[in-house]
Amino acid sequence: MYDGILRVALADDHPLVVAALRDCLLRNASVQISCECRNGTELLGALDRHPADIAITDFCMGHGDASLDGFNLLSRLARRHPLTRVVVISAQSNPAIIRRAMKLGVRAFVSKEDPLEEVVRACAHVAFSNTCFCSPAVHAVLRHAAIAGVPARELTQRELEVVRLYAQGAQLTDIAGKLGRSVSTISSQKTVAMRKLGVQTNTGLIRYAYENGLI
């Protein structure tokens, strides 16, 4: 698919992760790092100025950014930069998160439990193939979920995002501002999610998030 230099954009709110990714990728002479970003806002702005072939981004980037991470960021990347192939690196171990990320156009999903070289493999795959790539740890998560069976009432993308942010400690007003929805909508989505999951208390909802890899 690509001739010559492969331009790669990096985004993670931990500088050490960005540095590790950069050093690993630059071992390949055909790779050029087009930008290094700390959050989703920086990544979108950098891609507007300097388009990249591949964007490698963390799924959760809460440091210094009030709006863009998770599904919100992935949706905007798909709309504004449809030609940029997105590789997600994340500690997420929830199969619903992974599947929905793929539906939003993510071409590769790599777990932070995998060796760093899996990111290199992911980039090589998405650069020259139209199929999606999952790292070994991500494959294991999806395989286990398939064996266990999909819940009868799986949470929607919006419900998953509300539960994830709430379990991280965000208040409903904060979540509403982050996702661009009303507080009443966020409250309703949280209530519906709890009903689907069969949990009665906020503590139960947070426990579900921990036990199912949402945080």
Buried (B, 14 or more C-beta within 10 A) or exposed (E): EEEEEBBBBBBBBEEEBBEBBBEBBEEEEEBBBBBBBBBBBBBBEBBEEEBBBBBBBBBBBBEEBEBBBBBBBBBBBBEEBEEBBBBBBBEBBBBBBBBBBBEBBBBBBBBBBBEBEBBBBBBBBBBEEEEBBBBBBBBBBBEEBEEEEEEEEBBBBBBBBBBBBBBBEBEBEBBBBBBEBEBEBBBBBBEBBBEBBEBEEEEEBBEBBEEBBBB
